[in-house]
């Protein structure tokens, strides 16, 4: 007796997957060449979806949509979907660095005390926890707090004339805090700052990185200019408090990026509110300022980070809050900010590419 069930072919599977959209890039998985290692045997279809970042906030939806599309093919009895990731490069030439850094993102603020370093550290650790190769450059020359927040006091000894970054929580990082005795102030003019920042870029053996997160000093001075001249940036992120004074300074930082022709990836509002024991919220520094700044400036608003004593304690203890208290509202907000940032970087890289890869059907 002849069966009427059609055989499952590669063409049929790719045709089904060509109807599945990548939600951020607004193209289908086949056109984006995201389907890898496709095998078909006795009605079992197995393939890998190669995401543009391991921190993809919509990975669950992509996996579900791909599975459902293939399950609907007549003759398919089992579908196995694997998720992998390959972070695209922004295409910028970083000639000072021997090994490739695919994306470099500066985290800035117009003024100090807004929690910029806390945000930078937790974004870096969140990206690393997702499986990305991440570096963190503490370019806050005058207030290098990253070693404390990462729980490391010393960097490894140099090898072959190159400085080796310290490592903690899956992140490679470098800071002026390793090179200056604790408590000693840095009283440097522009040329010395420029030289130090260039050394942090060219004389550190970073290795291959998907993301280099750069914690800038507050303000709009020599360090920011030196960095932009030495390291082409994928984009910049502005951290602000909701209060008016902070917003005015944050706007200066935002305009600084525009003057330096650095794409602005978005605004993060830190210490947005304090959640009280009865469940109500206290707006300690005002309300909605970060979102208003983003809207007025025509840039994305990435999100709000609530105030929480556990954030301060985690930083003091050297274990960032996304690791020490992952279920806290602040940690969840920081992880969401990291995922949103990773998605924006992928979209930016895709838009800057002149070639759309096509999956060939055999």
Buried (B, 14 or more C-beta within 10 A) or exposed (E): EEEEEEEBBEEBBBBBBBEBBBEBBEBBBBBBBBBEEBEBEEBEBBBBBBBBBBBBBBBEBBBEBBBEBBEEBEBBEEBEBEBEBEBBBBBBEBEEBEEEBBBBBBBBBBBBEBBBBBBBBBBBBBBBBBBBBBBBBBBBBBBBBBBBBBBBEEBEEEEEEEBBBBBBBBBBBBBBBBBEEEEEEBEBEEEEBBEBBBBBBBEBBBBEBBBBBBBBBBBBBBBBBBBBEBBBBBBBBBBBBBBEEBBBBBBBBBBBBEEBEBBBBBBBBBBBBBBEEEEEEEBBBBBBBBBBBBEEBEBBBBBBBBBBEBBEEBBEBBBBBBBBBEEBBBBBBBBBBBBBBBBBBBBBBBEBEEEEEEBEEE
